[in-house]
Amino acid sequence: MENARNIAPTGIRFPDWLKDALKSAASKECRSLNGEVIKRLEKSLREEGFLNGH
């Protein structure tokens, strides 16, 4: 991933139940909440053909 300092923050509001599930998954995988969200978004977008070569 790019240097995190060079990535502009994106404010996204999650329902509490979804944020709690993401935090739980992140903790289990020893990732930050941000890292877990990125991993899951990348996987979903790749599976649907929106990411090519990333």
C-alpha distance matrix in Angstrom:
0.0 3.8 6.5 7.7 11.0 10.5 9.8 13.3 14.4 15.8 18.8 19.5 22.6 22.9 26.3 26.9 27.3 23.9 22.2 24.2 23.3 19.5 20.1 22.2 19.8 17.0 19.6 20.7 17.4 16.7 13.7 13.7 15.0 12.0 9.9 12.9 13.2 9.8 10.6 14.1 13.6 11.5 14.3 17.0 16.1 15.7 19.0 20.6 19.7 17.7 14.6 15.5 13.6 10.0
3.8 0.0 3.8 5.9 8.4 7.1 7.4 11.1 13.0 15.0 18.4 19.7 23.1 23.9 27.5 28.3 29.2 25.8 23.9 26.2 25.7 21.8 22.3 24.8 22.6 19.7 22.2 23.7 20.5 19.5 16.3 15.6 16.8 13.4 12.3 15.6 15.4 12.1 13.8 17.0 15.9 14.1 17.3 19.6 18.2 18.2 21.7 22.9 21.7 19.2 16.2 17.1 15.3 11.9
6.5 3.8 0.0 3.8 5.4 5.6 7.1 10.7 12.5 15.3 18.4 20.2 23.5 24.5 28.1 28.6 29.7 26.7 24.3 26.4 26.4 22.6 22.4 25.0 23.4 20.1 22.1 24.1 21.1 19.4 16.4 15.2 16.8 13.6 12.9 16.6 16.7 14.0 15.9 19.1 18.4 17.1 20.2 22.5 21.4 21.6 25.0 26.2 25.2 22.7 19.8 20.9 19.0 15.7
7.7 5.9 3.8 0.0 3.8 5.3 5.3 8.3 9.3 12.2 15.0 16.9 20.0 21.2 24.7 25.1 26.5 23.6 21.0 23.3 23.5 19.8 19.5 22.4 21.1 17.8 19.8 22.2 19.7 17.8 14.5 12.7 13.8 10.6 10.8 14.5 14.3 12.2 14.6 17.5 16.8 16.3 19.5 21.4 20.6 21.4 24.6 25.6 25.2 22.5 20.0 21.7 20.4 16.8
11.0 8.4 5.4 3.8 0.0 3.8 5.6 7.7 9.3 12.8 15.6 18.2 21.3 23.0 26.5 26.9 28.8 26.0 23.2 25.6 26.3 22.7 22.1 25.3 24.3 20.9 22.7 25.4 23.0 20.9 17.7 15.5 16.6 13.5 14.2 17.9 17.4 15.5 18.3 21.0 20.0 19.6 23.0 24.7 23.7 24.6 27.9 28.7 28.1 25.2 22.9 24.5 23.2 19.7
10.5 7.1 5.6 5.3 3.8 0.0 3.8 6.5 9.4 12.5 15.8 18.3 21.8 23.6 27.4 28.2 30.0 27.0 24.6 27.3 27.7 24.0 24.0 27.1 25.9 22.7 25.0 27.4 24.8 23.1 19.8 17.8 18.4 14.9 15.5 18.9 18.0 15.6 18.4 21.0 19.4 18.7 22.3 23.8 22.2 23.2 26.7 27.1 26.1 23.0 20.8 22.2 21.0 17.8
9.8 7.4 7.1 5.3 5.6 3.8 0.0 3.8 6.3 8.9 12.4 14.7 18.3 20.1 23.9 25.0 26.7 23.6 21.4 24.3 24.6 21.0 21.3 24.6 23.3 20.4 23.0 25.4 22.9 21.7 18.1 15.9 15.9 12.2 13.2 16.3 14.8 12.6 15.7 17.9 16.1 15.9 19.5 20.7 19.2 20.5 23.9 24.1 23.5 20.3 18.4 20.3 19.7 16.3
13.3 11.1 10.7 8.3 7.7 6.5 3.8 0.0 3.8 6.5 9.8 12.7 16.2 18.6 22.3 23.7 25.7 22.9 20.7 23.9 24.6 21.2 21.6 25.1 24.2 21.5 24.1 26.8 24.7 23.5 19.8 17.2 16.4 13.0 14.9 17.5 15.5 14.0 17.5 19.1 17.0 17.5 21.1 21.7 20.2 22.1 25.3 25.1 24.7 21.3 20.0 22.3 22.2 18.9
14.4 13.0 12.5 9.3 9.3 9.4 6.3 3.8 0.0 3.8 6.4 9.4 12.7 15.1 18.8 20.0 22.2 19.6 17.2 20.4 21.4 18.2 18.5 22.1 21.6 19.0 21.5 24.4 22.8 21.7 18.0 14.9 13.7 10.5 13.2 15.4 13.3 12.6 16.4 17.5 15.7 16.9 20.4 20.7 19.7 22.0 24.8 24.7 24.9 21.6 20.7 23.4 23.6 20.1
15.8 15.0 15.3 12.2 12.8 12.5 8.9 6.5 3.8 0.0 3.8 6.2 9.8 12.4 16.1 17.8 20.0 17.2 15.4 18.9 19.7 16.8 17.7 21.2 20.7 18.7 21.5 24.2 22.8 22.2 18.5 15.6 13.5 10.6 13.5 14.9 12.0 11.8 15.6 16.0 13.7 15.6 18.8 18.5 17.6 20.4 22.9 22.3 22.9 19.6 19.3 22.4 23.1 19.8
18.8 18.4 18.4 15.0 15.6 15.8 12.4 9.8 6.4 3.8 0.0 3.8 6.7 9.8 13.3 15.0 17.5 15.3 13.4 16.9 18.3 15.8 16.6 20.2 20.3 18.6 21.2 24.0 23.2 22.7 19.2 16.0 13.4 11.4 14.8 15.5 12.6 13.5 17.1 16.9 15.1 17.6 20.4 19.7 19.4 22.4 24.5 23.8 24.9 21.8 21.9 25.2 26.2 22.9
19.5 19.7 20.2 16.9 18.2 18.3 14.7 12.7 9.4 6.2 3.8 0.0 3.8 6.4 10.0 12.2 14.4 12.0 10.7 14.4 15.5 13.3 14.7 18.1 18.1 17.0 19.8 22.3 21.8 21.8 18.5 15.6 12.4 11.0 14.2 14.0 10.7 12.4 15.7 14.7 13.0 16.0 18.4 17.3 17.4 20.7 22.2 21.5 23.0 20.2 20.7 24.3 25.6 22.4
22.6 23.1 23.5 20.0 21.3 21.8 18.3 16.2 12.7 9.8 6.7 3.8 0.0 3.8 6.8 9.1 11.7 10.0 9.0 12.5 14.1 12.8 14.1 17.2 17.9 17.3 19.8 22.2 22.4 22.5 19.6 16.7 13.2 12.8 16.1 15.3 12.3 14.8 17.6 16.2 15.0 18.4 20.3 18.8 19.5 22.9 23.9 23.2 25.2 22.7 23.5 27.2 28.6 25.5
22.9 23.9 24.5 21.2 23.0 23.6 20.1 18.6 15.1 12.4 9.8 6.4 3.8 0.0 3.8 6.2 8.1 6.2 5.8 9.4 10.6 9.8 11.5 14.3 14.9 15.1 17.4 19.6 20.0 20.6 18.0 15.6 11.9 12.4 15.2 13.6 10.9 14.1 16.2 14.3 13.8 17.5 18.7 17.2 18.6 21.8 22.4 22.0 24.4 22.4 23.2 26.9 28.4 25.3
26.3 27.5 28.1 24.7 26.5 27.4 23.9 22.3 18.8 16.1 13.3 10.0 6.8 3.8 0.0 3.8 5.5 5.4 6.3 8.6 10.1 10.8 12.3 14.3 15.6 16.4 18.4 20.2 21.3 22.2 20.0 17.9 14.2 15.4 18.1 15.9 13.7 17.1 18.8 16.5 16.5 20.2 20.9 19.2 20.9 24.2 24.2 23.8 26.6 24.9 26.0 29.7 31.3 28.4
26.9 28.3 28.6 25.1 26.9 28.2 25.0 23.7 20.0 17.8 15.0 12.2 9.1 6.2 3.8 0.0 3.8 5.5 5.1 6.0 8.6 9.9 10.4 12.2 14.2 15.1 16.3 18.3 19.9 20.5 18.9 16.8 13.3 15.4 18.0 15.8 14.4 18.1 19.5 17.5 18.2 21.8 22.2 21.0 23.2 26.1 26.1 26.2 29.0 27.5 28.2 31.8 33.1 30.0
27.3 29.2 29.7 26.5 28.8 30.0 26.7 25.7 22.2 20.0 17.5 14.4 11.7 8.1 5.5 3.8 0.0 3.8 5.6 5.2 6.3 8.7 10.0 10.7 12.5 14.2 15.5 16.7 18.6 19.9 18.6 17.2 13.9 16.2 18.1 15.3 14.3 18.1 18.7 16.3 17.5 21.1 20.9 19.6 22.2 24.9 24.4 24.7 27.8 26.8 27.5 31.1 32.5 29.6
23.9 25.8 26.7 23.6 26.0 27.0 23.6 22.9 19.6 17.2 15.3 12.0 10.0 6.2 5.4 5.5 3.8 0.0 3.8 5.4 5.1 6.2 8.6 9.8 10.6 12.1 14.2 15.4 16.6 18.0 16.3 15.0 11.4 13.3 15.0 12.1 10.7 14.4 15.2 12.7 13.7 17.3 17.2 16.0 18.5 21.2 20.9 21.3 24.2 23.1 23.8 27.3 28.7 25.8
22.2 23.9 24.3 21.0 23.2 24.6 21.4 20.7 17.2 15.4 13.4 10.7 9.0 5.8 6.3 5.1 5.6 3.8 0.0 3.8 5.5 5.1 6.1 8.5 9.9 10.3 12.1 14.2 15.3 15.9 14.0 12.1 8.5 10.7 13.0 10.7 9.6 13.4 14.6 12.9 14.1 17.4 17.9 17.3 19.5 22.1 22.4 23.0 25.6 24.1 24.3 27.8 28.7 25.5
24.2 26.2 26.4 23.3 25.6 27.3 24.3 23.9 20.4 18.9 16.9 14.4 12.5 9.4 8.6 6.0 5.2 5.4 3.8 0.0 3.8 5.5 5.1 6.2 8.7 9.8 10.5 12.4 14.3 15.1 14.0 12.7 9.8 12.9 14.5 11.9 12.0 15.8 16.3 14.7 16.6 19.7 19.7 19.4 22.0 24.3 24.2 25.2 27.9 26.8 26.9 30.2 31.0 27.8
23.3 25.7 26.4 23.5 26.3 27.7 24.6 24.6 21.4 19.7 18.3 15.5 14.1 10.6 10.1 8.6 6.3 5.1 5.5 3.8 0.0 3.8 5.5 5.1 6.2 8.5 9.9 10.7 12.4 14.1 13.2 12.8 10.1 12.9 13.7 10.5 10.8 14.4 14.2 12.2 14.6 17.5 16.9 16.6 19.6 21.6 21.2 22.4 25.3 24.6 24.7 27.9 28.8 25.8
19.5 21.8 22.6 19.8 22.7 24.0 21.0 21.2 18.2 16.8 15.8 13.3 12.8 9.8 10.8 9.9 8.7 6.2 5.1 5.5 3.8 0.0 3.8 5.4 5.1 6.0 8.5 9.9 10.6 11.9 10.2 9.5 6.6 9.2 10.0 6.8 7.2 10.8 10.9 9.5 11.7 14.6 14.5 14.6 17.3 19.2 19.4 20.7 23.2 22.2 21.9 25.1 25.7 22.6
20.1 22.3 22.4 19.5 22.1 24.0 21.3 21.6 18.5 17.7 16.6 14.7 14.1 11.5 12.3 10.4 10.0 8.6 6.1 5.1 5.5 3.8 0.0 3.8 5.5 5.0 6.1 8.6 9.9 10.2 9.0 7.9 5.6 9.2 10.2 8.0 9.3 12.7 12.9 12.4 14.7 17.2 17.4 18.0 20.5 22.2 22.7 24.2 26.5 25.4 24.7 27.8 28.0 24.6
22.2 24.8 25.0 22.4 25.3 27.1 24.6 25.1 22.1 21.2 20.2 18.1 17.2 14.3 14.3 12.2 10.7 9.8 8.5 6.2 5.1 5.4 3.8 0.0 3.8 5.4 5.2 6.3 8.8 9.9 10.0 10.2 8.8 12.4 12.5 9.8 11.7 14.9 14.2 13.5 16.4 18.7 18.1 18.8 21.8 23.1 23.1 24.9 27.4 26.8 26.2 29.0 29.3 26.1
19.8 22.6 23.4 21.1 24.3 25.9 23.3 24.2 21.6 20.7 20.3 18.1 17.9 14.9 15.6 14.2 12.5 10.6 9.9 8.7 6.2 5.1 5.5 3.8 0.0 3.8 5.5 5.1 6.3 8.6 8.4 9.5 8.5 11.4 10.6 7.3 9.7 12.5 11.0 10.4 13.7 15.6 14.6 15.7 18.8 19.8 19.7 21.9 24.2 23.8 23.0 25.7 25.9 22.9
17.0 19.7 20.1 17.8 20.9 22.7 20.4 21.5 19.0 18.7 18.6 17.0 17.3 15.1 16.4 15.1 14.2 12.1 10.3 9.8 8.5 6.0 5.0 5.4 3.8 0.0 3.8 5.5 5.2 5.9 4.8 5.8 5.6 8.6 7.6 5.3 8.5 10.8 9.9 10.4 13.4 14.9 14.8 16.4 18.9 19.8 20.5 22.6 24.5 23.7 22.4 25.1 24.8 21.5
19.6 22.2 22.1 19.8 22.7 25.0 23.0 24.1 21.5 21.5 21.2 19.8 19.8 17.4 18.4 16.3 15.5 14.2 12.1 10.5 9.9 8.5 6.1 5.2 5.5 3.8 0.0 3.8 5.4 5.0 6.0 7.3 8.0 11.4 10.6 9.0 12.1 14.4 13.4 14.1 17.2 18.6 18.3 20.0 22.7 23.4 24.0 26.3 28.2 27.5 26.1 28.6 28.1 24.8
20.7 23.7 24.1 22.2 25.4 27.4 25.4 26.8 24.4 24.2 24.0 22.3 22.2 19.6 20.2 18.3 16.7 15.4 14.2 12.4 10.7 9.9 8.6 6.3 5.1 5.5 3.8 0.0 3.8 5.6 7.8 10.2 10.9 13.9 12.3 10.2 13.6 15.6 13.7 14.1 17.7 18.7 17.7 19.6 22.5 22.8 22.9 25.6 27.6 27.4 26.0 28.3 27.8 24.8
17.4 20.5 21.1 19.7 23.0 24.8 22.9 24.7 22.8 22.8 23.2 21.8 22.4 20.0 21.3 19.9 18.6 16.6 15.3 14.3 12.4 10.6 9.9 8.8 6.3 5.2 5.4 3.8 0.0 3.8 5.5 8.8 10.3 12.4 9.9 8.3 12.0 13.2 11.0 12.2 15.7 16.1 15.3 17.6 20.3 20.2 20.7 23.6 25.2 24.9 23.2 25.2 24.4 21.5
16.7 19.5 19.4 17.8 20.9 23.1 21.7 23.5 21.7 22.2 22.7 21.8 22.5 20.6 22.2 20.5 19.9 18.0 15.9 15.1 14.1 11.9 10.2 9.9 8.6 5.9 5.0 5.6 3.8 0.0 3.8 7.0 9.5 11.6 9.5 9.2 12.9 13.9 12.5 14.3 17.4 17.8 17.7 20.2 22.4 22.5 23.5 26.2 27.5 26.8 24.9 26.8 25.8 22.5
13.7 16.3 16.4 14.5 17.7 19.8 18.1 19.8 18.0 18.5 19.2 18.5 19.6 18.0 20.0 18.9 18.6 16.3 14.0 14.0 13.2 10.2 9.0 10.0 8.4 4.8 6.0 7.8 5.5 3.8 0.0 3.8 6.5 8.0 5.8 6.1 9.7 10.4 9.7 11.8 14.4 14.9 15.4 17.8 19.7 20.1 21.5 23.8 25.0 24.0 22.0 24.2 23.3 19.8
13.7 15.6 15.2 12.7 15.5 17.8 15.9 17.2 14.9 15.6 16.0 15.6 16.7 15.6 17.9 16.8 17.2 15.0 12.1 12.7 12.8 9.5 7.9 10.2 9.5 5.8 7.3 10.2 8.8 7.0 3.8 0.0 3.8 5.3 5.0 6.2 8.7 9.9 10.5 12.4 14.2 15.3 16.5 18.4 20.0 21.0 22.6 24.5 25.7 24.1 22.4 24.9 24.3 20.6
15.0 16.8 16.8 13.8 16.6 18.4 15.9 16.4 13.7 13.5 13.4 12.4 13.2 11.9 14.2 13.3 13.9 11.4 8.5 9.8 10.1 6.6 5.6 8.8 8.5 5.6 8.0 10.9 10.3 9.5 6.5 3.8 0.0 3.8 5.5 5.1 6.3 8.7 9.9 10.7 12.3 14.3 15.5 16.6 18.3 19.9 21.3 22.8 24.3 22.7 21.5 24.4 24.3 20.7
12.0 13.4 13.6 10.6 13.5 14.9 12.2 13.0 10.5 10.6 11.4 11.0 12.8 12.4 15.4 15.4 16.2 13.3 10.7 12.9 12.9 9.2 9.2 12.4 11.4 8.6 11.4 13.9 12.4 11.6 8.0 5.3 3.8 0.0 3.8 5.4 5.2 6.2 8.6 10.1 10.6 12.2 14.3 15.5 16.4 18.1 20.0 21.2 22.4 20.3 18.9 21.8 21.6 17.9
9.9 12.3 12.9 10.8 14.2 15.5 13.2 14.9 13.2 13.5 14.8 14.2 16.1 15.2 18.1 18.0 18.1 15.0 13.0 14.5 13.7 10.0 10.2 12.5 10.6 7.6 10.6 12.3 9.9 9.5 5.8 5.0 5.5 3.8 0.0 3.8 5.5 5.2 6.1 8.6 10.0 10.5 12.2 14.3 15.4 16.3 18.3 20.0 21.0 19.3 17.5 20.0 19.4 15.7
12.9 15.6 16.6 14.5 17.9 18.9 16.3 17.5 15.4 14.9 15.5 14.0 15.3 13.6 15.9 15.8 15.3 12.1 10.7 11.9 10.5 6.8 8.0 9.8 7.3 5.3 9.0 10.2 8.3 9.2 6.1 6.2 5.1 5.4 3.8 0.0 3.8 5.5 5.1 6.2 8.6 9.9 10.6 12.3 14.2 15.3 16.6 18.5 20.0 18.8 17.4 20.2 20.1 16.7
13.2 15.4 16.7 14.3 17.4 18.0 14.8 15.5 13.3 12.0 12.6 10.7 12.3 10.9 13.7 14.4 14.3 10.7 9.6 12.0 10.8 7.2 9.3 11.7 9.7 8.5 12.1 13.6 12.0 12.9 9.7 8.7 6.3 5.2 5.5 3.8 0.0 3.8 5.5 5.3 6.1 8.5 9.9 10.6 12.1 14.0 15.4 16.6 18.2 16.5 15.7 18.9 19.4 16.0
9.8 12.1 14.0 12.2 15.5 15.6 12.6 14.0 12.6 11.8 13.5 12.4 14.8 14.1 17.1 18.1 18.1 14.4 13.4 15.8 14.4 10.8 12.7 14.9 12.5 10.8 14.4 15.6 13.2 13.9 10.4 9.9 8.7 6.2 5.2 5.5 3.8 0.0 3.8 5.5 5.2 6.0 8.5 9.9 10.5 11.9 14.1 15.4 16.2 14.4 12.9 15.8 16.0 12.4
10.6 13.8 15.9 14.6 18.3 18.4 15.7 17.5 16.4 15.6 17.1 15.7 17.6 16.2 18.8 19.5 18.7 15.2 14.6 16.3 14.2 10.9 12.9 14.2 11.0 9.9 13.4 13.7 11.0 12.5 9.7 10.5 9.9 8.6 6.1 5.1 5.5 3.8 0.0 3.8 5.6 5.3 6.2 8.7 10.1 10.5 12.3 14.4 15.4 14.4 12.7 15.2 15.2 11.9
14.1 17.0 19.1 17.5 21.0 21.0 17.9 19.1 17.5 16.0 16.9 14.7 16.2 14.3 16.5 17.5 16.3 12.7 12.9 14.7 12.2 9.5 12.4 13.5 10.4 10.4 14.1 14.1 12.2 14.3 11.8 12.4 10.7 10.1 8.6 6.2 5.3 5.5 3.8 0.0 3.8 5.5 5.1 6.1 8.5 9.8 10.6 12.4 14.2 13.5 12.7 15.8 16.5 13.7
13.6 15.9 18.4 16.8 20.0 19.4 16.1 17.0 15.7 13.7 15.1 13.0 15.0 13.8 16.5 18.2 17.5 13.7 14.1 16.6 14.6 11.7 14.7 16.4 13.7 13.4 17.2 17.7 15.7 17.4 14.4 14.2 12.3 10.6 10.0 8.6 6.1 5.2 5.6 3.8 0.0 3.8 5.5 5.2 6.0 8.4 9.9 10.7 12.2 10.6 10.3 13.7 15.0 12.3
11.5 14.1 17.1 16.3 19.6 18.7 15.9 17.5 16.9 15.6 17.6 16.0 18.4 17.5 20.2 21.8 21.1 17.3 17.4 19.7 17.5 14.6 17.2 18.7 15.6 14.9 18.6 18.7 16.1 17.8 14.9 15.3 14.3 12.2 10.5 9.9 8.5 6.0 5.3 5.5 3.8 0.0 3.8 5.5 5.2 5.9 8.5 9.9 10.4 9.1 7.6 10.6 11.4 8.6
14.3 17.3 20.2 19.5 23.0 22.3 19.5 21.1 20.4 18.8 20.4 18.4 20.3 18.7 20.9 22.2 20.9 17.2 17.9 19.7 16.9 14.5 17.4 18.1 14.6 14.8 18.3 17.7 15.3 17.7 15.4 16.5 15.5 14.3 12.2 10.6 9.9 8.5 6.2 5.1 5.5 3.8 0.0 3.8 5.6 5.2 6.1 8.6 10.0 10.0 9.0 11.5 12.5 10.5
17.0 19.6 22.5 21.4 24.7 23.8 20.7 21.7 20.7 18.5 19.7 17.3 18.8 17.2 19.2 21.0 19.6 16.0 17.3 19.4 16.6 14.6 18.0 18.8 15.7 16.4 20.0 19.6 17.6 20.2 17.8 18.4 16.6 15.5 14.3 12.3 10.6 9.9 8.7 6.1 5.2 5.5 3.8 0.0 3.8 5.5 5.2 6.3 8.7 8.7 9.2 12.3 14.3 12.6
16.1 18.2 21.4 20.6 23.7 22.2 19.2 20.2 19.7 17.6 19.4 17.4 19.5 18.6 20.9 23.2 22.2 18.5 19.5 22.0 19.6 17.3 20.5 21.8 18.8 18.9 22.7 22.5 20.3 22.4 19.7 20.0 18.3 16.4 15.4 14.2 12.1 10.5 10.1 8.5 6.0 5.2 5.6 3.8 0.0 3.8 5.5 5.1 6.2 5.1 5.9 9.3 11.8 10.4
15.7 18.2 21.6 21.4 24.6 23.2 20.5 22.1 22.0 20.4 22.4 20.7 22.9 21.8 24.2 26.1 24.9 21.2 22.1 24.3 21.6 19.2 22.2 23.1 19.8 19.8 23.4 22.8 20.2 22.5 20.1 21.0 19.9 18.1 16.3 15.3 14.0 11.9 10.5 9.8 8.4 5.9 5.2 5.5 3.8 0.0 3.8 5.4 5.1 5.7 4.8 7.0 9.1 8.4
19.0 21.7 25.0 24.6 27.9 26.7 23.9 25.3 24.8 22.9 24.5 22.2 23.9 22.4 24.2 26.1 24.4 20.9 22.4 24.2 21.2 19.4 22.7 23.1 19.7 20.5 24.0 22.9 20.7 23.5 21.5 22.6 21.3 20.0 18.3 16.6 15.4 14.1 12.3 10.6 9.9 8.5 6.1 5.2 5.5 3.8 0.0 3.8 5.5 7.7 8.2 10.0 12.2 12.0
20.6 22.9 26.2 25.6 28.7 27.1 24.1 25.1 24.7 22.3 23.8 21.5 23.2 22.0 23.8 26.2 24.7 21.3 23.0 25.2 22.4 20.7 24.2 24.9 21.9 22.6 26.3 25.6 23.6 26.2 23.8 24.5 22.8 21.2 20.0 18.5 16.6 15.4 14.4 12.4 10.7 9.9 8.6 6.3 5.1 5.4 3.8 0.0 3.8 5.8 8.0 10.2 13.3 13.4
19.7 21.7 25.2 25.2 28.1 26.1 23.5 24.7 24.9 22.9 24.9 23.0 25.2 24.4 26.6 29.0 27.8 24.2 25.6 27.9 25.3 23.2 26.5 27.4 24.2 24.5 28.2 27.6 25.2 27.5 25.0 25.7 24.3 22.4 21.0 20.0 18.2 16.2 15.4 14.2 12.2 10.4 10.0 8.7 6.2 5.1 5.5 3.8 0.0 3.8 5.6 6.9 10.4 11.2
17.7 19.2 22.7 22.5 25.2 23.0 20.3 21.3 21.6 19.6 21.8 20.2 22.7 22.4 24.9 27.5 26.8 23.1 24.1 26.8 24.6 22.2 25.4 26.8 23.8 23.7 27.5 27.4 24.9 26.8 24.0 24.1 22.7 20.3 19.3 18.8 16.5 14.4 14.4 13.5 10.6 9.1 10.0 8.7 5.1 5.7 7.7 5.8 3.8 0.0 3.8 6.5 10.0 10.0
14.6 16.2 19.8 20.0 22.9 20.8 18.4 20.0 20.7 19.3 21.9 20.7 23.5 23.2 26.0 28.2 27.5 23.8 24.3 26.9 24.7 21.9 24.7 26.2 23.0 22.4 26.1 26.0 23.2 24.9 22.0 22.4 21.5 18.9 17.5 17.4 15.7 12.9 12.7 12.7 10.3 7.6 9.0 9.2 5.9 4.8 8.2 8.0 5.6 3.8 0.0 3.8 6.5 6.2
15.5 17.1 20.9 21.7 24.5 22.2 20.3 22.3 23.4 22.4 25.2 24.3 27.2 26.9 29.7 31.8 31.1 27.3 27.8 30.2 27.9 25.1 27.8 29.0 25.7 25.1 28.6 28.3 25.2 26.8 24.2 24.9 24.4 21.8 20.0 20.2 18.9 15.8 15.2 15.8 13.7 10.6 11.5 12.3 9.3 7.0 10.0 10.2 6.9 6.5 3.8 0.0 3.8 5.7
13.6 15.3 19.0 20.4 23.2 21.0 19.7 22.2 23.6 23.1 26.2 25.6 28.6 28.4 31.3 33.1 32.5 28.7 28.7 31.0 28.8 25.7 28.0 29.3 25.9 24.8 28.1 27.8 24.4 25.8 23.3 24.3 24.3 21.6 19.4 20.1 19.4 16.0 15.2 16.5 15.0 11.4 12.5 14.3 11.8 9.1 12.2 13.3 10.4 10.0 6.5 3.8 0.0 3.8
10.0 11.9 15.7 16.8 19.7 17.8 16.3 18.9 20.1 19.8 22.9 22.4 25.5 25.3 28.4 30.0 29.6 25.8 25.5 27.8 25.8 22.6 24.6 26.1 22.9 21.5 24.8 24.8 21.5 22.5 19.8 20.6 20.7 17.9 15.7 16.7 16.0 12.4 11.9 13.7 12.3 8.6 10.5 12.6 10.4 8.4 12.0 13.4 11.2 10.0 6.2 5.7 3.8 0.0
